[in-house]
Amino acid sequence: MYAERLPPHDVDAEEAVVGSLLIDGEAMSRVASFLKPDDFYQGRNRWCYEACFDLYQRREAINQVTLAHELGRRGRLDEVGGNAYLSHLVAMVPTSLHLEHYAQIVSRTAIMRGLIQAAGEIAAIGYEGRPDPEAALTDAEKILFRLHSAQGKGGFVPLREVLDQYLEDTANAQTTPLERRSAPILTGFADLDELLGGMQRSDLLVLAARPSVGKSTLAVNVARHAAGLGGTVGIFSLEMSREQLAQRLLASEAGVDSHRLRLGLYTQEEEGRIINAVGVLSDLPIYIDDTPLASIVEIRGKANRLWQERGADLFIVDHMQLVRGPQLREYNRVQEMGEISRSLKGLARDLNVSILAVSQLSRAVEQRPTHRPQLSDLRESGSIEQDADVVVFIYREEMYYTEEEWESRFEGRPYPRNIAEIIVAKHRHGPIDTINLFFRDRYARFETLAAGQGAR
């Protein structure tokens, strides 16, 4: 009779992970984005890592003293073996240099255990003998998809890689690190840069609007300009895939209708412009992470890594309401959004970078006689207004009036077709004001008003 086989695990690697964190608590940023407490097989190692993980989320120091205190507060210190066990963990690893290697071992064995569990669930479906085999296969696929999705395989991908794939797909139907600077990052729109003095480092800037007004487009335009001046930009695209984001950049750069570009319906002359645009964009230091529903811990960890490896200058988060906050029972959604905005502000300060966070506005805008947004419209949290150094709204009157309605209500005033008001509603370092830009929707870009009106 065969002895029962233990699931895959590596206790030595688990102990090495916790020991490395006790030696160097700041190293948590290197593994927090992919290693979860549930990945640990042995209970006491899981409790230790979970306590370290929560200390990291609260931005508290991680060392033997703080871990012992946290475990004691949870009533787990004696269960893990007390301070003697923590001392053993510190003694077993001389350095935190190989932390990521140990963490990958722990993560890999957790995936194998998940695969074994999924196999059992799929086997149970088979034994049920359902009359509808298609439904059974669908449920089996869902189990495997759930396992695959839970691994959070996302990470920053260079824009060059996305565009290379785009060219390859079309045919079938690294950038130089920048020296860290202290200068502000320019948006590329002269009036806005003059008003703000550029995007200041360590600042959290919030760009908010109602759906389909152009906030993601403006954020991407800012990323393109910042990278064109040599800044390294990281984009967390929680709503659009990296392919969709790359196509927006390509349409804007090449001056080709974004809809026709997506369908491949462009002329030979436009194809030449697209090829040239790919060459220009591929050399820009833009990195894209399109992990859906990323947690704030994952964002902080990945941003930290890009900053260390490439010297990042600007991070864009699109958008805030899709970020997952700390999964704490006592948090409601408003408190969760408050923690997200505070964490983004803390990240900007820690890395001395600008963070441009795209945000939705509440429906209260639609219910007022004047639809122009105000700070109280920031969705789900007053903390966003409090934590942000700059709050910018996009308002387009043409979204609320047809041309006929406009003429009857505002006789003599020209219809504001493609005119976008960029409202700086909060500016911690200077004045507030409104500037106008021209929104060229077909090409997924904003332009200065004179240039846009002169080239329709």
C-alpha positions in Angstrom: 0.0 0.0 0.0 1.4 3.4 -1.0 2.0 6.0 1.7 0.0 9.2 1.2 2.0 11.8 -0.8 2.5 15.2 0.6 1.5 18.2 -1.6 4.5 20.1 -3.1 6.1 22.5 -0.7 9.5 23.7 0.4 9.8 24.7 4.1 13.4 25.8 3.7 12.4 28.3 1.0 9.5 29.6 3.1 11.8 30.1 6.1 14.4 31.8 3.9 11.7 34.3 2.6 10.7 35.3 6.1 14.3 35.4 7.3 15.3 37.6 4.4 12.5 40.1 5.3 13.6 40.2 8.9 17.1 41.1 7.7 15.8 43.7 5.2 12.2 44.7 5.7 12.3 47.1 2.7 12.9 44.1 0.5 9.2 43.3 0.8 8.5 45.6 -2.2 10.3 43.1 -4.4 7.9 40.2 -3.6 4.7 41.8 -2.4 3.2 42.0 -5.9 3.3 38.2 -6.5 3.8 36.3 -3.2 0.7 36.0 -1.0 0.3 34.6 2.5 -1.8 31.7 1.2 1.2 30.6 -0.9 2.9 29.3 2.3 2.4 25.6 3.2 3.5 25.5 6.8 1.2 27.4 9.1 3.7 29.2 11.2 5.6 30.5 8.1 2.3 31.6 6.7 1.4 33.5 9.9 4.8 35.2 9.9 4.6 36.3 6.3 1.0 37.5 6.7 2.1 39.6 9.7 5.0 41.0 7.6 2.6 41.7 4.7 0.2 43.6 7.0 3.1 45.6 8.4 4.1 46.5 4.9 0.6 47.6 4.0 0.6 49.9 7.0 4.0 51.2 6.0 5.6 50.1 9.3 9.1 48.7 9.8 9.6 45.0 9.4 12.2 43.4 11.7 12.3 40.8 14.4 11.0 43.2 17.1 8.0 44.4 15.1 7.2 41.0 13.8 7.2 39.5 17.3 5.0 42.4 18.5 2.5 41.9 15.6 2.4 38.1 16.2 1.9 38.7 19.9 -1.0 41.1 19.2 -2.6 38.4 17.1 -2.0 35.7 19.8 0.3 33.7 17.4 3.8 34.3 18.8 3.8 31.2 21.0 2.3 29.1 18.2 5.1 30.0 15.8 7.7 29.1 18.3 8.3 32.4 20.0 11.3 34.7 19.6 13.5 31.6 19.4 12.0 30.7 16.0 12.3 34.2 14.7 16.0 34.2 15.7 16.4 30.9 13.8 14.9 32.5 10.7 17.3 35.4 10.9 20.3 33.1 11.4 19.5 30.7 8.5 20.0 33.4 5.8 23.1 35.6 5.6 21.6 38.1 3.2 18.3 39.1 1.5 20.0 39.2 -1.9 18.2 36.0 -3.0 14.8 36.8 -1.6 13.1 36.8 -5.0 14.5 33.3 -5.8 13.2 31.9 -2.5 9.8 33.6 -3.1 9.5 32.1 -6.6 10.0 28.7 -5.2 7.3 29.2 -2.6 5.0 30.7 -5.3 5.7 27.8 -7.7 4.9 25.1 -5.1 1.7 26.9 -4.2 0.6 26.9 -7.9 1.3 23.1 -8.0 -0.9 22.6 -4.9 -3.6 24.7 -6.5 -3.3 22.5 -9.6 -3.8 19.4 -7.5 -6.9 20.9 -5.8 -8.3 22.0 -9.2 -7.7 18.5 -10.5 -9.8 17.1 -7.6 -12.6 19.5 -8.3 -12.6 18.6 -12.0 -12.6 14.9 -11.2 -15.6 15.5 -8.9 -17.4 17.1 -11.9 -16.6 14.0 -14.0 -17.9 11.6 -11.3 -21.2 13.5 -11.2 -22.0 12.1 -14.6 -23.9 15.2 -15.7 -26.3 14.9 -18.7 -24.9 18.0 -20.3 -21.2 17.4 -21.2 -20.8 21.0 -22.5 -21.8 22.5 -19.2 -19.4 20.1 -17.4 -16.5 21.2 -19.7 -17.4 24.8 -19.1 -17.3 24.4 -15.4 -13.9 22.6 -15.6 -12.5 25.4 -17.7 -13.7 27.9 -15.2 -11.8 26.1 -12.4 -8.6 26.2 -14.4 -9.2 29.8 -15.4 -9.7 30.8 -11.8 -6.4 29.2 -10.9 -4.6 30.9 -13.7 -6.2 34.3 -12.9 -5.3 34.1 -9.3 -1.6 34.0 -10.1 -1.5 37.7 -11.0 1.1 37.2 -13.8 1.0 40.8 -14.8 4.1 43.0 -14.9 5.5 46.0 -16.8 5.9 45.3 -20.5 7.9 47.7 -22.6 5.8 49.6 -25.2 8.4 48.3 -27.8 7.3 44.7 -27.1 3.6 45.6 -27.5 4.2 47.4 -30.8 6.4 44.6 -32.1 3.6 42.2 -31.5 1.2 44.6 -33.2 3.3 44.7 -36.4 3.6 40.9 -36.3 -0.2 40.5 -36.0 -0.8 43.0 -38.7 1.6 41.2 -41.1 -0.2 38.0 -40.5 -4.1 39.1 -41.4 15.3 48.6 -24.5 15.3 51.7 -23.7 18.2 53.6 -22.0 17.7 54.2 -18.3 17.3 57.9 -17.5 19.3 59.5 -14.7 17.0 60.4 -11.9 16.2 64.1 -11.8 14.5 66.7 -9.6 12.9 68.8 -12.4 9.1 68.7 -12.8 7.6 66.6 -15.6 5.9 68.6 -18.4 2.4 67.6 -19.6 3.1 68.8 -23.2 0.4 71.5 -23.1 2.0 74.9 -22.7 -0.9 76.7 -20.9 -1.3 73.8 -18.4 2.4 73.6 -17.8 2.5 77.3 -17.2 -0.3 77.1 -14.7 1.0 74.1 -12.8 4.7 74.7 -13.3 4.8 71.1 -14.7 3.9 68.0 -12.7 5.9 68.3 -9.5 7.8 65.3 -8.1 6.3 63.7 -5.0 2.9 65.0 -6.1 -0.3 63.1 -6.6 -2.3 64.5 -9.5 -5.8 63.4 -10.0 -7.4 63.7 -13.5 -11.2 63.2 -13.2 -14.1 63.2 -15.6 -17.3 61.4 -16.4 -17.1 58.4 -18.8 -16.2 58.9 -22.5 -15.0 62.5 -21.9 -11.3 61.7 -22.7 -9.5 61.3 -19.4 -7.6 58.2 -20.4 -6.7 59.8 -23.7 -5.3 62.9 -22.0 -3.4 60.7 -19.5 -1.8 58.8 -22.4 -1.0 62.0 -24.2 0.8 63.3 -21.1 2.7 59.9 -20.9 3.8 60.3 -24.6 5.1 63.8 -24.1 6.9 63.0 -20.8 8.7 60.0 -22.4 9.5 62.1 -25.5 11.5 64.5 -23.2 13.5 61.5 -21.8 11.3 60.7 -18.8 10.7 57.1 -17.9 6.9 56.4 -17.6 5.1 53.5 -16.0 1.4 53.0 -16.9 -0.9 50.9 -14.8 -3.7 50.3 -17.2 -6.4 48.5 -15.2 -9.2 49.1 -17.8 -7.6 48.8 -21.2 -5.3 46.0 -22.4 -1.7 46.9 -23.4 -2.6 46.3 -27.0 -5.5 48.8 -26.9 -3.3 51.3 -25.1 -0.5 50.8 -27.8 -3.1 51.4 -30.6 -4.2 54.7 -29.0 -0.6 55.8 -28.8 -0.1 54.7 -32.4 -3.2 56.4 -33.7 -2.2 59.7 -32.0 1.4 59.5 -33.2 0.6 58.6 -36.8 -2.5 60.8 -37.1 -4.6 57.9 -38.3 -8.3 57.3 -37.3 -8.2 55.1 -34.3 -11.2 53.1 -35.4 -9.8 52.3 -38.8 -6.4 51.5 -37.3 -8.1 49.0 -35.0 -9.8 47.3 -38.0 -6.7 47.5 -40.2 -8.6 49.7 -42.7 -5.9 52.3 -43.6 -4.4 53.5 -46.8 -1.0 52.8 -48.1 0.1 56.3 -47.2 -1.3 55.9 -43.7 0.5 52.6 -43.4 3.8 54.4 -44.0 3.0 56.8 -41.2 2.1 53.9 -38.9 5.4 52.3 -39.6 7.3 55.5 -38.8 5.2 56.0 -35.7 6.1 52.5 -34.5 9.8 53.4 -34.9 9.4 56.6 -32.9 7.3 55.1 -30.1 9.4 52.0 -29.8 12.3 54.1 -28.6 10.3 55.7 -25.8 10.9 54.6 -22.2 7.2 53.7 -21.6 6.4 50.6 -19.6 2.8 49.2 -19.5 1.3 46.9 -16.8 -2.2 45.9 -17.8 -3.0 43.6 -14.8 -6.8 43.9 -14.2 -8.0 44.7 -10.7 -4.4 45.1 -9.4 -4.1 45.7 -5.6 -2.5 48.8 -4.2 0.2 46.5 -2.8 0.9 45.1 -6.2 1.1 48.6 -7.7 3.5 49.8 -5.0 5.7 46.7 -5.4 5.9 47.0 -9.2 6.4 50.7 -9.2 9.2 50.3 -6.7 10.9 47.7 -9.0 10.6 49.9 -12.1 12.0 52.8 -10.2 15.0 50.8 -9.0 15.7 49.3 -12.4 14.9 52.2 -14.7 14.7 55.4 -12.7 11.0 56.1 -13.3 9.8 59.7 -13.4 6.1 59.4 -13.8 3.5 56.7 -13.0 0.0 56.8 -14.4 -2.8 54.8 -12.8 -5.9 54.3 -15.0 -8.1 54.3 -13.1 -8.3 54.6 -9.3 -11.7 53.0 -8.9 -10.4 49.7 -10.3 -7.6 49.4 -7.8 -8.1 47.0 -5.0 -7.4 48.3 -1.5 -6.3 46.4 1.6 -8.7 43.5 2.1 -9.6 44.3 5.7 -12.9 43.4 7.2 -13.5 46.7 8.9 -13.1 48.7 5.6 -16.0 49.8 3.5 -15.5 51.1 0.0 -15.0 54.7 1.0 -12.3 53.8 3.5 -10.7 51.5 1.0 -10.6 54.3 -1.6 -9.1 56.6 1.1 -6.3 54.0 1.7 -5.7 53.8 -2.0 -5.3 57.6 -2.4 -3.1 57.8 0.7 -0.9 54.9 -0.6 -0.5 56.6 -4.0 0.5 59.9 -2.4 2.9 58.0 -0.1 4.4 56.2 -3.1 4.9 59.6 -4.9 6.8 60.9 -1.9 8.8 57.8 -1.3 10.1 57.6 -4.9 10.1 61.3 -5.6 8.1 60.8 -8.8 4.8 62.3 -10.1 1.8 60.1 -10.0 -1.1 60.9 -12.3 -4.2 59.0 -11.2 -7.3 58.9 -13.4 -10.6 58.9 -11.5 -14.3 58.6 -12.2 -16.7 61.3 -11.1 -20.0 60.5 -9.4 -23.4 60.8 -11.1 -24.1 63.9 -9.1 -22.6 65.9 -12.1 -25.5 64.7 -14.3 -28.2 65.8 -11.7 -27.2 69.5 -11.5 -28.5 72.2 -13.9 -24.8 73.0 -14.6 -22.9 69.9 -15.3 -19.5 71.4 -14.7 -17.7 69.1 -12.2 -16.6 70.2 -8.7 -14.4 68.6 -6.0 -17.3 67.0 -4.2 -18.0 64.9 -7.3 -14.9 62.8 -6.9 -16.3 59.3 -6.7 -16.4 57.2 -3.5 -14.1 59.2 -1.3 -13.4 62.7 0.0 -9.9 61.4 0.7 -9.0 61.7 -2.9 -9.6 65.5 -2.8 -7.6 65.7 0.5 -4.6 63.6 -0.6 -4.2 65.0 -4.1 -1.9 67.9 -4.6 -3.6 68.8 -7.9 -7.1 67.9 -9.1 -7.9 68.4 -12.8 -11.3 68.0 -14.4 -12.2 67.6 -18.0 -15.5 69.1 -19.1 -17.0 69.2 -22.6 -20.2 71.1 -23.0 -21.0 69.3 -26.3 -21.6 66.1 -24.2 -24.8 67.7 -22.8 -26.2 69.7 -25.7 -27.0 69.0 -29.3 -26.1 71.7 -31.8 -29.8 72.6 -32.1 -30.3 72.8 -28.3 -27.2 74.9 -28.0 -28.4 77.4 -30.6 -31.8 77.8 -28.9 -30.3 78.3 -25.4 -27.1 80.2 -26.2 -28.0 82.2 -29.3 -24.9 83.9 -30.9 -22.4 81.7 -29.1 -20.5 79.2 -31.3 -21.2 75.5 -30.6 -18.2 74.2 -28.6 -17.5 71.2 -30.8 -14.4 69.3 -29.7 -13.6 72.0 -27.1 -12.5 70.5 -23.8 -12.3 72.7 -20.6 -9.3 71.6 -18.5 -10.4 72.8 -15.0 -7.6 72.9 -12.4 -9.9 72.8 -9.3 -7.2 72.2 -6.7 -3.6 73.3 -6.8 -1.7 72.9 -3.6 1.3 74.9 -4.9 -0.4 77.7 -6.9 -3.4 79.2 -8.6 -6.5 77.4 -10.0 -7.8 78.2 -13.4 -9.3 76.8 -16.6 -7.7 76.3 -20.0 -9.2 75.0 -23.2 -7.8 72.2 -25.4 -9.0 70.8 -28.7 -10.1 67.1 -28.5 -9.4 65.3 -31.7 -11.4 62.1 -30.8 -10.6 60.3 -34.1 -6.9 60.4 -33.4 -7.1 59.8 -29.7 -5.3 63.1 -28.8 -5.7 66.5 -27.3 -4.1 69.5 -28.9 -3.6 73.2 -28.1 -6.7 75.0 -29.2 -5.2 77.1 -32.0 -3.5 74.0 -33.6 -6.6 71.9 -33.3 -8.9 74.4 -34.8 -6.6 75.1 -37.6 -6.3 71.4 -38.8 -9.7 69.9 -38.7 
